[in-house]
Amino acid sequence: MNSGFEVLSLYSEAEVKALSKLLWGCKIGHHWLHQADHITLYVLQPMHVDVARRLHADMSTGILTAPQRRPSSATALVTAFLKAPVTLSIILVSLVVFLAIHVFDQWSWLTALTYYPLMVTDQGWALSGEPPQWYRLITPAILHFGWMHVVFNSLWVWEFGRRVEHALGAAWALAAYIAIAIVANVAQAELSEPSIFGGLSGLVYGLLAMVWLGGKLPPRWCVPPSNTLLYFMLGWLLLGLTGFIDVLGFGSIANHAHVGGLLAGVMIALAVRTVFSMQQNNRN
């Protein structure tokens, strides 16, 4: 008699091997029973039946792939760029801009990229009062004012952005990034006192909304972040809105940009869901 709990049957050895790698990666004990025309999967614990079925469903739709042998660092960087060129390019541009301004003292870059045009006075920087050019609706997103600021924003953009770009493609991902950045920057400018602000954090919250809703609402099109990470990010947002982060000495937070980015991400995620649902219905 076969021990374990039956999950599903497959007809391809390649699919069996790929799913098995995912199961072992999740530390799910299992074994296979070869029949005349199919191969049946059994798991050792009953609570793993639904988990194994979800892993197979995600693998079948391309949301998850079996782990591969770790490539060299150079190969990994090239592969990462080819899979998410827009996301990685935005991060690299932000790093270059940060180094140019804060390491090589190219302060003209700052005046060119802020939302409000700046002018130099005897007292330092001042807002010129001139209306912003159209490109300034976007460029504050690539401005950062400290190492921690640029590093953590870059890490979160990569974590969430590559999922979006993998699912939507480079062109649509770029359009989504631009839309979120514009909404975040305009929200910060219109809902707060005129000031110098910047950073990718508005984009981060927009991408957070996209991947969470994209992984929770059917048809699912990406892997959602864990609930723990979601609660942490939303908790940080709420702390910023209360002013508590400023009291702790982390510096001024562009809270309206965070909220604007989050809401923009929600709207884009719902639009993507509508498009994917229509495509699925047409196929059916």
VEXNUVO-578102 format. One record per residue (C-alpha): residue number from 0; residue in three letters; x, y, z. Coordinates in steps of 0.1 Angstrom, whole numbers, plus 5000, padded with zeros to 4 digits. Each point is the difference from the previous one (the first is absolute). Layout:
% residues N
<keti><k>NUM</k><r>ALA</r><x>X</x><y>Y</y><z>Z</z></keti>
...
***
This chain:
% residues 284
<keti><k>0</k><r>MET</r><x>5000</x><y>5000</y><z>5000</z></keti>
<keti><k>1</k><r>ASN</r><x>5013</x><y>5035</y><z>4991</z></keti>
<keti><k>2</k><r>SER</r><x>5006</x><y>5023</y><z>5030</z></keti>
<keti><k>3</k><r>GLY</r><x>4992</x><y>5037</y><z>4998</z></keti>
<keti><k>4</k><r>PHE</r><x>4972</x><y>5022</y><z>4988</z></keti>
<keti><k>5</k><r>GLU</r><x>4992</x><y>5002</y><z>4963</z></keti>
<keti><k>6</k><r>VAL</r><x>5003</x><y>5034</y><z>4984</z></keti>
<keti><k>7</k><r>LEU</r><x>4998</x><y>4998</y><z>4962</z></keti>
<keti><k>8</k><r>SER</r><x>5012</x><y>4981</y><z>4969</z></keti>
<keti><k>9</k><r>LEU</r><x>5024</x><y>5012</y><z>4973</z></keti>
<keti><k>10</k><r>TYR</r><x>5010</x><y>4986</y><z>4966</z></keti>
<keti><k>11</k><r>SER</r><x>5034</x><y>5016</y><z>4995</z></keti>
<keti><k>12</k><r>GLU</r><x>5033</x><y>4990</y><z>5016</z></keti>
<keti><k>13</k><r>ALA</r><x>5013</x><y>5036</y><z>4995</z></keti>
<keti><k>14</k><r>GLU</r><x>4970</x><y>5014</y><z>5019</z></keti>
<keti><k>15</k><r>VAL</r><x>5004</x><y>4974</y><z>5027</z></keti>
<keti><k>16</k><r>LYS</r><x>5037</x><y>5010</y><z>5005</z></keti>
<keti><k>17</k><r>ALA</r><x>4992</x><y>5037</y><z>5000</z></keti>
<keti><k>18</k><r>LEU</r><x>4971</x><y>4997</y><z>5026</z></keti>
<keti><k>19</k><r>SER</r><x>5022</x><y>4977</y><z>5021</z></keti>
<keti><k>20</k><r>LYS</r><x>5027</x><y>5027</y><z>5003</z></keti>
<keti><k>21</k><r>LEU</r><x>4974</x><y>5025</y><z>5011</z></keti>
<keti><k>22</k><r>LEU</r><x>4986</x><y>4976</y><z>5026</z></keti>
<keti><k>23</k><r>TRP</r><x>5034</x><y>4992</y><z>5014</z></keti>
<keti><k>24</k><r>GLY</r><x>5008</x><y>5037</y><z>5000</z></keti>
<keti><k>25</k><r>CYS</r><x>4970</x><y>5005</y><z>5022</z></keti>
<keti><k>26</k><r>LYS</r><x>5011</x><y>4971</y><z>5022</z></keti>
<keti><k>27</k><r>ILE</r><x>4969</x><y>4980</y><z>4991</z></keti>
<keti><k>28</k><r>GLY</r><x>5006</x><y>4962</y><z>5002</z></keti>
<keti><k>29</k><r>HIS</r><x>4985</x><y>4981</y><z>4971</z></keti>
<keti><k>30</k><r>HIS</r><x>5004</x><y>4971</y><z>4976</z></keti>
<keti><k>31</k><r>TRP</r><x>4988</x><y>4990</y><z>4966</z></keti>
<keti><k>32</k><r>LEU</r><x>4982</x><y>4968</y><z>4988</z></keti>
<keti><k>33</k><r>HIS</r><x>5005</x><y>4991</y><z>4964</z></keti>
<keti><k>34</k><r>GLN</r><x>4969</x><y>4985</y><z>4983</z></keti>
<keti><k>35</k><r>ALA</r><x>4996</x><y>4988</y><z>4964</z></keti>
<keti><k>36</k><r>ASP</r><x>4992</x><y>5034</y><z>4985</z></keti>
<keti><k>37</k><r>HIS</r><x>5004</x><y>5025</y><z>5028</z></keti>
<keti><k>38</k><r>ILE</r><x>5020</x><y>5008</y><z>5032</z></keti>
<keti><k>39</k><r>THR</r><x>4982</x><y>5007</y><z>5032</z></keti>
<keti><k>40</k><r>LEU</r><x>5013</x><y>5024</y><z>5027</z></keti>
<keti><k>41</k><r>TYR</r><x>4996</x><y>4991</y><z>5037</z></keti>
<keti><k>42</k><r>VAL</r><x>5010</x><y>5023</y><z>5029</z></keti>
<keti><k>43</k><r>LEU</r><x>5008</x><y>4987</y><z>5035</z></keti>
<keti><k>44</k><r>GLN</r><x>4979</x><y>5025</y><z>5020</z></keti>
<keti><k>45</k><r>PRO</r><x>4963</x><y>5008</y><z>4993</z></keti>
<keti><k>46</k><r>MET</r><x>5005</x><y>5038</y><z>5005</z></keti>
<keti><k>47</k><r>HIS</r><x>5023</x><y>5000</y><z>4970</z></keti>
<keti><k>48</k><r>VAL</r><x>4974</x><y>4988</y><z>4975</z></keti>
<keti><k>49</k><r>ASP</r><x>4986</x><y>5034</y><z>4992</z></keti>
<keti><k>50</k><r>VAL</r><x>5035</x><y>5016</y><z>5001</z></keti>
<keti><k>51</k><r>ALA</r><x>5013</x><y>4975</y><z>4974</z></keti>
<keti><k>52</k><r>ARG</r><x>4970</x><y>5006</y><z>4978</z></keti>
<keti><k>53</k><r>ARG</r><x>5006</x><y>5038</y><z>5002</z></keti>
<keti><k>54</k><r>LEU</r><x>5037</x><y>4996</y><z>4991</z></keti>
<keti><k>55</k><r>HIS</r><x>4990</x><y>4979</y><z>4970</z></keti>
<keti><k>56</k><r>ALA</r><x>4975</x><y>5026</y><z>4989</z></keti>
<keti><k>57</k><r>ASP</r><x>5025</x><y>5029</y><z>5004</z></keti>
<keti><k>58</k><r>MET</r><x>5026</x><y>4980</y><z>4981</z></keti>
<keti><k>59</k><r>SER</r><x>4975</x><y>4992</y><z>4972</z></keti>
<keti><k>60</k><r>THR</r><x>4992</x><y>5037</y><z>4996</z></keti>
<keti><k>61</k><r>GLY</r><x>5036</x><y>5011</y><z>5001</z></keti>
<keti><k>62</k><r>ILE</r><x>4997</x><y>5018</y><z>5034</z></keti>
<keti><k>63</k><r>LEU</r><x>5026</x><y>4977</y><z>5015</z></keti>
<keti><k>64</k><r>THR</r><x>5029</x><y>4981</y><z>4984</z></keti>
<keti><k>65</k><r>ALA</r><x>5021</x><y>4972</y><z>5013</z></keti>
<keti><k>66</k><r>PRO</r><x>5032</x><y>5011</y><z>5017</z></keti>
<keti><k>67</k><r>GLN</r><x>5031</x><y>4998</y><z>4977</z></keti>
<keti><k>68</k><r>ARG</r><x>5037</x><y>4996</y><z>5007</z></keti>
<keti><k>69</k><r>ARG</r><x>5014</x><y>5033</y><z>5012</z></keti>
<keti><k>70</k><r>PRO</r><x>5019</x><y>5019</y><z>4973</z></keti>
<keti><k>71</k><r>SER</r><x>5031</x><y>5021</y><z>5003</z></keti>
<keti><k>72</k><r>SER</r><x>4996</x><y>5036</y><z>5012</z></keti>
<keti><k>73</k><r>ALA</r><x>5006</x><y>5015</y><z>4966</z></keti>
<keti><k>74</k><r>THR</r><x>4976</x><y>4975</y><z>4983</z></keti>
<keti><k>75</k><r>ALA</r><x>4974</x><y>5007</y><z>5027</z></keti>
<keti><k>76</k><r>LEU</r><x>5002</x><y>5038</y><z>4994</z></keti>
<keti><k>77</k><r>VAL</r><x>4996</x><y>4995</y><z>4962</z></keti>
<keti><k>78</k><r>THR</r><x>4971</x><y>4977</y><z>5006</z></keti>
<keti><k>79</k><r>ALA</r><x>4984</x><y>5023</y><z>5024</z></keti>
<keti><k>80</k><r>PHE</r><x>5003</x><y>5029</y><z>4975</z></keti>
<keti><k>81</k><r>LEU</r><x>4985</x><y>4980</y><z>4972</z></keti>
<keti><k>82</k><r>LYS</r><x>4971</x><y>4989</y><z>5021</z></keti>
<keti><k>83</k><r>ALA</r><x>4992</x><y>5034</y><z>5015</z></keti>
<keti><k>84</k><r>PRO</r><x>5019</x><y>5027</y><z>4980</z></keti>
<keti><k>85</k><r>VAL</r><x>4977</x><y>5029</y><z>5009</z></keti>
<keti><k>86</k><r>THR</r><x>5000</x><y>4993</y><z>5037</z></keti>
<keti><k>87</k><r>LEU</r><x>5038</x><y>4996</y><z>5002</z></keti>
<keti><k>88</k><r>SER</r><x>5006</x><y>5030</y><z>4978</z></keti>
<keti><k>89</k><r>ILE</r><x>4979</x><y>5022</y><z>5023</z></keti>
<keti><k>90</k><r>ILE</r><x>5021</x><y>4988</y><z>5029</z></keti>
<keti><k>91</k><r>LEU</r><x>5033</x><y>5006</y><z>4982</z></keti>
<keti><k>92</k><r>VAL</r><x>4989</x><y>5035</y><z>4989</z></keti>
<keti><k>93</k><r>SER</r><x>4990</x><y>5009</y><z>5036</z></keti>
<keti><k>94</k><r>LEU</r><x>5034</x><y>4988</y><z>5013</z></keti>
<keti><k>95</k><r>VAL</r><x>5019</x><y>5020</y><z>4973</z></keti>
<keti><k>96</k><r>VAL</r><x>4980</x><y>5031</y><z>5008</z></keti>
<keti><k>97</k><r>PHE</r><x>5007</x><y>4996</y><z>5037</z></keti>
<keti><k>98</k><r>LEU</r><x>5037</x><y>4995</y><z>4995</z></keti>
<keti><k>99</k><r>ALA</r><x>5002</x><y>5030</y><z>4976</z></keti>
<keti><k>100</k><r>ILE</r><x>4984</x><y>5023</y><z>5025</z></keti>
<keti><k>101</k><r>HIS</r><x>5012</x><y>4988</y><z>5034</z></keti>
<keti><k>102</k><r>VAL</r><x>5034</x><y>4986</y><z>4991</z></keti>
<keti><k>103</k><r>PHE</r><x>5012</x><y>5021</y><z>4970</z></keti>
<keti><k>104</k><r>ASP</r><x>4982</x><y>5032</y><z>5010</z></keti>
<keti><k>105</k><r>GLN</r><x>4980</x><y>5004</y><z>4968</z></keti>
<keti><k>106</k><r>TRP</r><x>4974</x><y>5021</y><z>5016</z></keti>
<keti><k>107</k><r>SER</r><x>4987</x><y>5012</y><z>4967</z></keti>
<keti><k>108</k><r>TRP</r><x>4985</x><y>4966</y><z>4996</z></keti>
<keti><k>109</k><r>LEU</r><x>4979</x><y>5007</y><z>5031</z></keti>
<keti><k>110</k><r>THR</r><x>4987</x><y>5033</y><z>4986</z></keti>
<keti><k>111</k><r>ALA</r><x>4991</x><y>4982</y><z>4968</z></keti>
<keti><k>112</k><r>LEU</r><x>4981</x><y>4972</y><z>5015</z></keti>
<keti><k>113</k><r>THR</r><x>4980</x><y>5014</y><z>5029</z></keti>
<keti><k>114</k><r>TYR</r><x>4962</x><y>5005</y><z>4997</z></keti>
<keti><k>115</k><r>TYR</r><x>5004</x><y>5038</y><z>5006</z></keti>
<keti><k>116</k><r>PRO</r><x>5027</x><y>5019</y><z>4981</z></keti>
<keti><k>117</k><r>LEU</r><x>5027</x><y>5012</y><z>5024</z></keti>
<keti><k>118</k><r>MET</r><x>5022</x><y>5030</y><z>5000</z></keti>
<keti><k>119</k><r>VAL</r><x>5032</x><y>5008</y><z>5019</z></keti>
<keti><k>120</k><r>THR</r><x>4999</x><y>5029</y><z>5026</z></keti>
<keti><k>121</k><r>ASP</r><x>5024</x><y>5013</y><z>5026</z></keti>
<keti><k>122</k><r>GLN</r><x>4981</x><y>4979</y><z>5026</z></keti>
<keti><k>123</k><r>GLY</r><x>5003</x><y>4968</y><z>4978</z></keti>
<keti><k>124</k><r>TRP</r><x>4973</x><y>4983</y><z>4980</z></keti>
<keti><k>125</k><r>ALA</r><x>4966</x><y>5016</y><z>4995</z></keti>
<keti><k>126</k><r>LEU</r><x>4969</x><y>4991</y><z>4979</z></keti>
<keti><k>127</k><r>SER</r><x>4999</x><y>5022</y><z>4970</z></keti>
<keti><k>128</k><r>GLY</r><x>4963</x><y>5003</y><z>4997</z></keti>
<keti><k>129</k><r>GLU</r><x>5000</x><y>4991</y><z>4963</z></keti>
<keti><k>130</k><r>PRO</r><x>4975</x><y>4974</y><z>4988</z></keti>
<keti><k>131</k><r>PRO</r><x>5016</x><y>4965</y><z>4998</z></keti>
<keti><k>132</k><r>GLN</r><x>5007</x><y>4986</y><z>4965</z></keti>
<keti><k>133</k><r>TRP</r><x>4981</x><y>4968</y><z>4991</z></keti>
<keti><k>134</k><r>TYR</r><x>5029</x><y>4977</y><z>5006</z></keti>
<keti><k>135</k><r>ARG</r><x>5002</x><y>5011</y><z>5037</z></keti>
<keti><k>136</k><r>LEU</r><x>4968</x><y>4981</y><z>5006</z></keti>
<keti><k>137</k><r>ILE</r><x>5022</x><y>4968</y><z>4997</z></keti>
<keti><k>138</k><r>THR</r><x>5036</x><y>5008</y><z>5009</z></keti>
<keti><k>139</k><r>PRO</r><x>4997</x><y>5005</y><z>5038</z></keti>
<keti><k>140</k><r>ALA</r><x>4995</x><y>4963</y><z>5002</z></keti>
<keti><k>141</k><r>ILE</r><x>5037</x><y>4994</y><z>4992</z></keti>
<keti><k>142</k><r>LEU</r><x>5013</x><y>5026</y><z>5026</z></keti>
<keti><k>143</k><r>HIS</r><x>5012</x><y>4987</y><z>5033</z></keti>
<keti><k>144</k><r>PHE</r><x>5016</x><y>5017</y><z>5030</z></keti>
<keti><k>145</k><r>GLY</r><x>5019</x><y>4973</y><z>5018</z></keti>
<keti><k>146</k><r>TRP</r><x>5016</x><y>4966</y><z>4996</z></keti>
<keti><k>147</k><r>MET</r><x>4973</x><y>4982</y><z>5020</z></keti>
<keti><k>148</k><r>HIS</r><x>4974</x><y>5018</y><z>4980</z></keti>
<keti><k>149</k><r>VAL</r><x>5012</x><y>4989</y><z>4966</z></keti>
<keti><k>150</k><r>VAL</r><x>5011</x><y>4965</y><z>5010</z></keti>
<keti><k>151</k><r>PHE</r><x>4967</x><y>4990</y><z>5017</z></keti>
<keti><k>152</k><r>ASN</r><x>4978</x><y>5015</y><z>4973</z></keti>
<keti><k>153</k><r>SER</r><x>5021</x><y>4982</y><z>4974</z></keti>
<keti><k>154</k><r>LEU</r><x>4996</x><y>4967</y><z>5018</z></keti>
<keti><k>155</k><r>TRP</r><x>4962</x><y>5003</y><z>5002</z></keti>
<keti><k>156</k><r>VAL</r><x>4997</x><y>5012</y><z>4964</z></keti>
<keti><k>157</k><r>TRP</r><x>5019</x><y>4969</y><z>4989</z></keti>
<keti><k>158</k><r>GLU</r><x>4980</x><y>4977</y><z>5023</z></keti>
<keti><k>159</k><r>PHE</r><x>4966</x><y>5011</y><z>4987</z></keti>
<keti><k>160</k><r>GLY</r><x>5008</x><y>5015</y><z>4966</z></keti>
<keti><k>161</k><r>ARG</r><x>5016</x><y>4969</y><z>4985</z></keti>
<keti><k>162</k><r>ARG</r><x>4968</x><y>4981</y><z>5007</z></keti>
<keti><k>163</k><r>VAL</r><x>4979</x><y>5026</y><z>4983</z></keti>
<keti><k>164</k><r>GLU</r><x>5023</x><y>5002</y><z>4970</z></keti>
<keti><k>165</k><r>HIS</r><x>5002</x><y>4962</y><z>4996</z></keti>
<keti><k>166</k><r>ALA</r><x>4962</x><y>4999</y><z>4999</z></keti>
<keti><k>167</k><r>LEU</r><x>4992</x><y>5031</y><z>4979</z></keti>
<keti><k>168</k><r>GLY</r><x>5031</x><y>5003</y><z>4979</z></keti>
<keti><k>169</k><r>ALA</r><x>5025</x><y>5029</y><z>4998</z></keti>
<keti><k>170</k><r>ALA</r><x>4978</x><y>5025</y><z>4981</z></keti>
<keti><k>171</k><r>TRP</r><x>4969</x><y>4997</y><z>5022</z></keti>
<keti><k>172</k><r>ALA</r><x>5022</x><y>4999</y><z>5032</z></keti>
<keti><k>173</k><r>LEU</r><x>5016</x><y>5033</y><z>4989</z></keti>
<keti><k>174</k><r>ALA</r><x>4966</x><y>5016</y><z>4994</z></keti>
<keti><k>175</k><r>ALA</r><x>4989</x><y>4989</y><z>5035</z></keti>
<keti><k>176</k><r>TYR</r><x>5032</x><y>5013</y><z>5016</z></keti>
<keti><k>177</k><r>ILE</r><x>4996</x><y>5034</y><z>4983</z></keti>
<keti><k>178</k><r>ALA</r><x>4963</x><y>5002</y><z>5010</z></keti>
<keti><k>179</k><r>ILE</r><x>5007</x><y>4992</y><z>5036</z></keti>
<keti><k>180</k><r>ALA</r><x>5029</x><y>5024</y><z>5002</z></keti>
<keti><k>181</k><r>ILE</r><x>4979</x><y>5029</y><z>4986</z></keti>
<keti><k>182</k><r>VAL</r><x>4972</x><y>4993</y><z>5024</z></keti>
<keti><k>183</k><r>ALA</r><x>5023</x><y>4997</y><z>5030</z></keti>
<keti><k>184</k><r>ASN</r><x>5020</x><y>5032</y><z>4991</z></keti>
<keti><k>185</k><r>VAL</r><x>4968</x><y>5021</y><z>4993</z></keti>
<keti><k>186</k><r>ALA</r><x>4984</x><y>4988</y><z>5032</z></keti>
<keti><k>187</k><r>GLN</r><x>5031</x><y>5010</y><z>5020</z></keti>
<keti><k>188</k><r>ALA</r><x>5002</x><y>5034</y><z>4983</z></keti>
<keti><k>189</k><r>GLU</r><x>4963</x><y>5009</y><z>5002</z></keti>
<keti><k>190</k><r>LEU</r><x>4992</x><y>4987</y><z>5035</z></keti>
<keti><k>191</k><r>SER</r><x>5030</x><y>5014</y><z>5019</z></keti>
<keti><k>192</k><r>GLU</r><x>5020</x><y>5032</y><z>5002</z></keti>
<keti><k>193</k><r>PRO</r><x>5024</x><y>5007</y><z>4971</z></keti>
<keti><k>194</k><r>SER</r><x>5033</x><y>4983</y><z>5007</z></keti>
<keti><k>195</k><r>ILE</r><x>5028</x><y>4979</y><z>4985</z></keti>
<keti><k>196</k><r>PHE</r><x>4989</x><y>4963</y><z>5000</z></keti>
<keti><k>197</k><r>GLY</r><x>5009</x><y>4969</y><z>4982</z></keti>
<keti><k>198</k><r>GLY</r><x>5005</x><y>4962</y><z>5001</z></keti>
<keti><k>199</k><r>LEU</r><x>4987</x><y>4968</y><z>4986</z></keti>
<keti><k>200</k><r>SER</r><x>4978</x><y>4993</y><z>5031</z></keti>
<keti><k>201</k><r>GLY</r><x>4968</x><y>5011</y><z>4983</z></keti>
<keti><k>202</k><r>LEU</r><x>5007</x><y>4975</y><z>4972</z></keti>
<keti><k>203</k><r>VAL</r><x>5008</x><y>4974</y><z>5026</z></keti>
<keti><k>204</k><r>TYR</r><x>4965</x><y>5003</y><z>5016</z></keti>
<keti><k>205</k><r>GLY</r><x>4984</x><y>5000</y><z>4966</z></keti>
<keti><k>206</k><r>LEU</r><x>5018</x><y>4968</y><z>4991</z></keti>
<keti><k>207</k><r>LEU</r><x>4991</x><y>4985</y><z>5034</z></keti>
<keti><k>208</k><r>ALA</r><x>4964</x><y>5006</y><z>4992</z></keti>
<keti><k>209</k><r>MET</r><x>5003</x><y>4985</y><z>4965</z></keti>
<keti><k>210</k><r>VAL</r><x>5018</x><y>4967</y><z>5011</z></keti>
<keti><k>211</k><r>TRP</r><x>4978</x><y>4995</y><z>5030</z></keti>
<keti><k>212</k><r>LEU</r><x>4967</x><y>5004</y><z>4981</z></keti>
<keti><k>213</k><r>GLY</r><x>5015</x><y>4982</y><z>4970</z></keti>
<keti><k>214</k><r>GLY</r><x>5007</x><y>4970</y><z>5022</z></keti>
<keti><k>215</k><r>LYS</r><x>4967</x><y>5000</y><z>5019</z></keti>
<keti><k>216</k><r>LEU</r><x>4973</x><y>5009</y><z>4975</z></keti>
<keti><k>217</k><r>PRO</r><x>4991</x><y>4975</y><z>4972</z></keti>
<keti><k>218</k><r>PRO</r><x>5014</x><y>4996</y><z>4975</z></keti>
<keti><k>219</k><r>ARG</r><x>5032</x><y>5000</y><z>5019</z></keti>
<keti><k>220</k><r>TRP</r><x>5029</x><y>5013</y><z>4979</z></keti>
<keti><k>221</k><r>CYS</r><x>5029</x><y>5003</y><z>5025</z></keti>
<keti><k>222</k><r>VAL</r><x>5014</x><y>4987</y><z>5033</z></keti>
<keti><k>223</k><r>PRO</r><x>4987</x><y>5023</y><z>5028</z></keti>
<keti><k>224</k><r>PRO</r><x>5022</x><y>5011</y><z>5029</z></keti>
<keti><k>225</k><r>SER</r><x>4996</x><y>4983</y><z>5033</z></keti>
<keti><k>226</k><r>ASN</r><x>4974</x><y>5014</y><z>5024</z></keti>
<keti><k>227</k><r>THR</r><x>5028</x><y>5009</y><z>5024</z></keti>
<keti><k>228</k><r>LEU</r><x>5017</x><y>5021</y><z>4975</z></keti>
<keti><k>229</k><r>LEU</r><x>4967</x><y>5017</y><z>4990</z></keti>
<keti><k>230</k><r>TYR</r><x>4992</x><y>5008</y><z>5036</z></keti>
<keti><k>231</k><r>PHE</r><x>5035</x><y>5014</y><z>5005</z></keti>
<keti><k>232</k><r>MET</r><x>4998</x><y>5023</y><z>4970</z></keti>
<keti><k>233</k><r>LEU</r><x>4965</x><y>5012</y><z>5009</z></keti>
<keti><k>234</k><r>GLY</r><x>5010</x><y>5005</y><z>5036</z></keti>
<keti><k>235</k><r>TRP</r><x>5030</x><y>5021</y><z>4989</z></keti>
<keti><k>236</k><r>LEU</r><x>4976</x><y>5021</y><z>4978</z></keti>
<keti><k>237</k><r>LEU</r><x>4977</x><y>5006</y><z>5030</z></keti>
<keti><k>238</k><r>LEU</r><x>5029</x><y>5009</y><z>5023</z></keti>
<keti><k>239</k><r>GLY</r><x>5011</x><y>5025</y><z>4974</z></keti>
<keti><k>240</k><r>LEU</r><x>4965</x><y>5015</y><z>4998</z></keti>
<keti><k>241</k><r>THR</r><x>4999</x><y>5005</y><z>5037</z></keti>
<keti><k>242</k><r>GLY</r><x>5034</x><y>5018</y><z>5000</z></keti>
<keti><k>243</k><r>PHE</r><x>5015</x><y>4974</y><z>5023</z></keti>
<keti><k>244</k><r>ILE</r><x>5029</x><y>4993</y><z>4976</z></keti>
<keti><k>245</k><r>ASP</r><x>5010</x><y>5036</y><z>4999</z></keti>
<keti><k>246</k><r>VAL</r><x>5001</x><y>5000</y><z>5038</z></keti>
<keti><k>247</k><r>LEU</r><x>5024</x><y>4970</y><z>4999</z></keti>
<keti><k>248</k><r>GLY</r><x>5024</x><y>5020</y><z>4979</z></keti>
<keti><k>249</k><r>PHE</r><x>4997</x><y>4982</y><z>4967</z></keti>
<keti><k>250</k><r>GLY</r><x>4995</x><y>5032</y><z>4982</z></keti>
<keti><k>251</k><r>SER</r><x>4970</x><y>5015</y><z>4982</z></keti>
<keti><k>252</k><r>ILE</r><x>4978</x><y>4974</y><z>4983</z></keti>
<keti><k>253</k><r>ALA</r><x>4981</x><y>5006</y><z>4967</z></keti>
<keti><k>254</k><r>ASN</r><x>4969</x><y>4985</y><z>5014</z></keti>
<keti><k>255</k><r>HIS</r><x>4976</x><y>5014</y><z>4974</z></keti>
<keti><k>256</k><r>ALA</r><x>5022</x><y>4984</y><z>4973</z></keti>
<keti><k>257</k><r>HIS</r><x>4997</x><y>4967</y><z>5017</z></keti>
<keti><k>258</k><r>VAL</r><x>4962</x><y>5002</y><z>5002</z></keti>
<keti><k>259</k><r>GLY</r><x>4998</x><y>5012</y><z>4964</z></keti>
<keti><k>260</k><r>GLY</r><x>5022</x><y>4972</y><z>4988</z></keti>
<keti><k>261</k><r>LEU</r><x>4980</x><y>4974</y><z>5019</z></keti>
<keti><k>262</k><r>LEU</r><x>4967</x><y>5012</y><z>4986</z></keti>
<keti><k>263</k><r>ALA</r><x>5014</x><y>5002</y><z>4965</z></keti>
<keti><k>264</k><r>GLY</r><x>5013</x><y>4964</y><z>5003</z></keti>
<keti><k>265</k><r>VAL</r><x>4965</x><y>4989</y><z>5012</z></keti>
<keti><k>266</k><r>MET</r><x>4984</x><y>5015</y><z>4969</z></keti>
<keti><k>267</k><r>ILE</r><x>5025</x><y>4986</y><z>4976</z></keti>
<keti><k>268</k><r>ALA</r><x>4998</x><y>4965</y><z>5016</z></keti>
<keti><k>269</k><r>LEU</r><x>4962</x><y>5001</y><z>4996</z></keti>
<keti><k>270</k><r>ALA</r><x>5003</x><y>5011</y><z>4964</z></keti>
<keti><k>271</k><r>VAL</r><x>5025</x><y>4971</y><z>4993</z></keti>
<keti><k>272</k><r>ARG</r><x>4976</x><y>4976</y><z>5017</z></keti>
<keti><k>273</k><r>THR</r><x>4972</x><y>5011</y><z>4977</z></keti>
<keti><k>274</k><r>VAL</r><x>5021</x><y>4996</y><z>4969</z></keti>
<keti><k>275</k><r>PHE</r><x>5012</x><y>4965</y><z>5011</z></keti>
<keti><k>276</k><r>SER</r><x>4965</x><y>4989</y><z>5009</z></keti>
<keti><k>277</k><r>MET</r><x>4987</x><y>5011</y><z>4965</z></keti>
<keti><k>278</k><r>GLN</r><x>5029</x><y>4981</y><z>4983</z></keti>
<keti><k>279</k><r>GLN</r><x>4992</x><y>4969</y><z>5021</z></keti>
<keti><k>280</k><r>ASN</r><x>4963</x><y>5002</y><z>4991</z></keti>
<keti><k>281</k><r>ASN</r><x>5008</x><y>5004</y><z>4964</z></keti>
<keti><k>282</k><r>ARG</r><x>5022</x><y>4969</y><z>5000</z></keti>
<keti><k>283</k><r>ASN</r><x>4972</x><y>4980</y><z>5018</z></keti>
***
